[in-house]
Amino acid sequence: MTQFLTTTNQFEHICNAITSVISPALYSAGISAVHELQHGSVLSNHHGVVNHWTSAWSGFSLIVNRTTPLHRDWGAAAPFYDLLVSAGTHTECSLHLPDIGARFRYCPGTAIAISGRVLRHEVSDWCGGERICCAHFMKDAVHERLGQPRPSWPLLADYLTLIDT
């Protein structure tokens, strides 16, 4: 596991950067949770692999050459986003969000952030090669256990403070 985390370190830094832009509060909550796991006393025994975790996300799944049935992510809080990153060699794919009547092109190199607790989502098929999805998520129970406050939804005012007007 340590070798995998070391190998994916640069990718996770990119995902962290994306997260810090789309939801600064979510990024901050995630990094705080990881810091607490690495340096706090909340765990009864410390797992060495935690020291190699660089992601702001509490978990991720690699989905390889599989469809993703229509679902919601019940373990997340509503304002938590999922960061879904598409990779592989496939040439056609779409992410379907029927609750809002949306279908997004989802080819390699695409990153999409959605509230997986609120919006049902699926990938029913793809064409042209191998399909890999790296689905980043945060579990509300992890943040609750660590005493981390649940971030609120991002607001326009959060971004206006980042630019000169």
Contacts in CASP RR format, 6 or more apart in sequence:
PFRMAT RR
TARGET T0000
AUTHOR 0000-0000-0000
METHOD contacts of the structure
MODEL  1
MTQFLTTTNQFEHICNAITSVISPALYSAGISAVHELQHGSVLSNHHGVV
NHWTSAWSGFSLIVNRTTPLHRDWGAAAPFYDLLVSAGTHTECSLHLPDI
GARFRYCPGTAIAISGRVLRHEVSDWCGGERICCAHFMKDAVHERLGQPR
PSWPLLADYLTLIDT
1 49 0 8 1.000
1 52 0 8 1.000
2 48 0 8 1.000
2 49 0 8 1.000
2 52 0 8 1.000
5 49 0 8 1.000
5 52 0 8 1.000
5 53 0 8 1.000
5 54 0 8 1.000
6 52 0 8 1.000
9 54 0 8 1.000
11 134 0 8 1.000
12 54 0 8 1.000
12 55 0 8 1.000
13 54 0 8 1.000
15 55 0 8 1.000
15 56 0 8 1.000
15 57 0 8 1.000
15 83 0 8 1.000
15 85 0 8 1.000
15 111 0 8 1.000
15 134 0 8 1.000
15 136 0 8 1.000
16 27 0 8 1.000
16 31 0 8 1.000
16 54 0 8 1.000
16 55 0 8 1.000
16 56 0 8 1.000
18 83 0 8 1.000
18 111 0 8 1.000
18 113 0 8 1.000
19 26 0 8 1.000
19 27 0 8 1.000
19 56 0 8 1.000
19 57 0 8 1.000
19 81 0 8 1.000
19 83 0 8 1.000
19 113 0 8 1.000
19 136 0 8 1.000
20 27 0 8 1.000
20 56 0 8 1.000
22 81 0 8 1.000
22 113 0 8 1.000
22 154 0 8 1.000
23 79 0 8 1.000
23 81 0 8 1.000
23 113 0 8 1.000
23 151 0 8 1.000
23 154 0 8 1.000
24 154 0 8 1.000
24 158 0 8 1.000
25 151 0 8 1.000
25 152 0 8 1.000
25 154 0 8 1.000
25 158 0 8 1.000
26 56 0 8 1.000
26 79 0 8 1.000
26 80 0 8 1.000
26 81 0 8 1.000
26 138 0 8 1.000
26 151 0 8 1.000
26 154 0 8 1.000
27 56 0 8 1.000
28 151 0 8 1.000
29 138 0 8 1.000
29 143 0 8 1.000
29 148 0 8 1.000
29 149 0 8 1.000
29 150 0 8 1.000
29 151 0 8 1.000
30 56 0 8 1.000
30 57 0 8 1.000
30 58 0 8 1.000
30 138 0 8 1.000
30 143 0 8 1.000
30 148 0 8 1.000
31 56 0 8 1.000
32 146 0 8 1.000
32 148 0 8 1.000
33 58 0 8 1.000
33 138 0 8 1.000
33 142 0 8 1.000
33 143 0 8 1.000
33 146 0 8 1.000
33 148 0 8 1.000
34 50 0 8 1.000
34 53 0 8 1.000
34 55 0 8 1.000
34 56 0 8 1.000
34 58 0 8 1.000
36 42 0 8 1.000
36 146 0 8 1.000
36 147 0 8 1.000
36 148 0 8 1.000
37 43 0 8 1.000
37 50 0 8 1.000
37 53 0 8 1.000
37 146 0 8 1.000
38 50 0 8 1.000
38 51 0 8 1.000
38 53 0 8 1.000
42 145 0 8 1.000
42 146 0 8 1.000
55 136 0 8 1.000
57 83 0 8 1.000
57 136 0 8 1.000
57 137 0 8 1.000
57 138 0 8 1.000
58 137 0 8 1.000
58 138 0 8 1.000
58 139 0 8 1.000
58 142 0 8 1.000
58 143 0 8 1.000
59 136 0 8 1.000
59 137 0 8 1.000
59 138 0 8 1.000
59 139 0 8 1.000
60 134 0 8 1.000
60 135 0 8 1.000
60 136 0 8 1.000
60 137 0 8 1.000
61 133 0 8 1.000
61 134 0 8 1.000
61 135 0 8 1.000
61 137 0 8 1.000
62 132 0 8 1.000
62 133 0 8 1.000
62 134 0 8 1.000
62 135 0 8 1.000
63 131 0 8 1.000
63 132 0 8 1.000
63 133 0 8 1.000
63 134 0 8 1.000
63 135 0 8 1.000
64 130 0 8 1.000
64 131 0 8 1.000
64 132 0 8 1.000
64 133 0 8 1.000
65 130 0 8 1.000
65 131 0 8 1.000
65 132 0 8 1.000
66 131 0 8 1.000
67 122 0 8 1.000
67 123 0 8 1.000
67 124 0 8 1.000
67 125 0 8 1.000
68 121 0 8 1.000
68 122 0 8 1.000
68 123 0 8 1.000
68 133 0 8 1.000
69 122 0 8 1.000
70 96 0 8 1.000
70 98 0 8 1.000
70 120 0 8 1.000
70 121 0 8 1.000
70 122 0 8 1.000
71 120 0 8 1.000
71 121 0 8 1.000
71 122 0 8 1.000
72 116 0 8 1.000
72 117 0 8 1.000
72 118 0 8 1.000
72 119 0 8 1.000
72 120 0 8 1.000
72 121 0 8 1.000
73 82 0 8 1.000
73 116 0 8 1.000
73 117 0 8 1.000
73 137 0 8 1.000
74 117 0 8 1.000
75 117 0 8 1.000
75 139 0 8 1.000
75 140 0 8 1.000
75 141 0 8 1.000
76 82 0 8 1.000
76 115 0 8 1.000
76 116 0 8 1.000
76 117 0 8 1.000
76 137 0 8 1.000
76 138 0 8 1.000
76 139 0 8 1.000
76 140 0 8 1.000
77 117 0 8 1.000
77 138 0 8 1.000
77 140 0 8 1.000
77 143 0 8 1.000
77 150 0 8 1.000
78 115 0 8 1.000
78 117 0 8 1.000
78 118 0 8 1.000
79 115 0 8 1.000
79 150 0 8 1.000
79 151 0 8 1.000
79 152 0 8 1.000
79 153 0 8 1.000
80 115 0 8 1.000
80 116 0 8 1.000
80 117 0 8 1.000
80 137 0 8 1.000
80 138 0 8 1.000
80 140 0 8 1.000
80 150 0 8 1.000
80 151 0 8 1.000
81 113 0 8 1.000
81 114 0 8 1.000
81 115 0 8 1.000
81 116 0 8 1.000
82 113 0 8 1.000
82 114 0 8 1.000
82 115 0 8 1.000
82 116 0 8 1.000
82 135 0 8 1.000
82 136 0 8 1.000
82 137 0 8 1.000
83 111 0 8 1.000
83 112 0 8 1.000
83 113 0 8 1.000
83 135 0 8 1.000
83 136 0 8 1.000
83 137 0 8 1.000
84 95 0 8 1.000
84 106 0 8 1.000
84 111 0 8 1.000
84 112 0 8 1.000
84 113 0 8 1.000
84 114 0 8 1.000
84 133 0 8 1.000
84 134 0 8 1.000
84 135 0 8 1.000
84 136 0 8 1.000
85 109 0 8 1.000
85 110 0 8 1.000
85 111 0 8 1.000
85 133 0 8 1.000
85 134 0 8 1.000
85 135 0 8 1.000
85 136 0 8 1.000
86 93 0 8 1.000
86 106 0 8 1.000
86 107 0 8 1.000
86 108 0 8 1.000
86 109 0 8 1.000
86 110 0 8 1.000
86 111 0 8 1.000
86 112 0 8 1.000
86 131 0 8 1.000
86 132 0 8 1.000
86 133 0 8 1.000
87 108 0 8 1.000
87 109 0 8 1.000
87 132 0 8 1.000
87 133 0 8 1.000
87 134 0 8 1.000
88 108 0 8 1.000
88 129 0 8 1.000
88 130 0 8 1.000
88 131 0 8 1.000
88 132 0 8 1.000
89 108 0 8 1.000
89 128 0 8 1.000
89 129 0 8 1.000
89 130 0 8 1.000
90 107 0 8 1.000
90 108 0 8 1.000
90 126 0 8 1.000
90 127 0 8 1.000
90 128 0 8 1.000
90 129 0 8 1.000
90 130 0 8 1.000
90 131 0 8 1.000
91 107 0 8 1.000
91 127 0 8 1.000
91 128 0 8 1.000
91 129 0 8 1.000
92 107 0 8 1.000
92 126 0 8 1.000
92 127 0 8 1.000
92 128 0 8 1.000
93 105 0 8 1.000
93 106 0 8 1.000
93 107 0 8 1.000
93 123 0 8 1.000
93 125 0 8 1.000
93 126 0 8 1.000
93 127 0 8 1.000
93 131 0 8 1.000
94 103 0 8 1.000
94 104 0 8 1.000
94 105 0 8 1.000
94 106 0 8 1.000
94 123 0 8 1.000
95 103 0 8 1.000
95 104 0 8 1.000
95 106 0 8 1.000
95 112 0 8 1.000
95 121 0 8 1.000
95 122 0 8 1.000
95 123 0 8 1.000
96 102 0 8 1.000
96 103 0 8 1.000
96 121 0 8 1.000
96 122 0 8 1.000
96 123 0 8 1.000
96 124 0 8 1.000
97 103 0 8 1.000
97 104 0 8 1.000
97 114 0 8 1.000
97 119 0 8 1.000
97 120 0 8 1.000
97 121 0 8 1.000
98 120 0 8 1.000
98 122 0 8 1.000
99 118 0 8 1.000
99 119 0 8 1.000
99 120 0 8 1.000
100 119 0 8 1.000
104 110 0 8 1.000
104 112 0 8 1.000
106 112 0 8 1.000
106 123 0 8 1.000
114 121 0 8 1.000
123 131 0 8 1.000
123 133 0 8 1.000
140 150 0 8 1.000
143 149 0 8 1.000
143 150 0 8 1.000
END
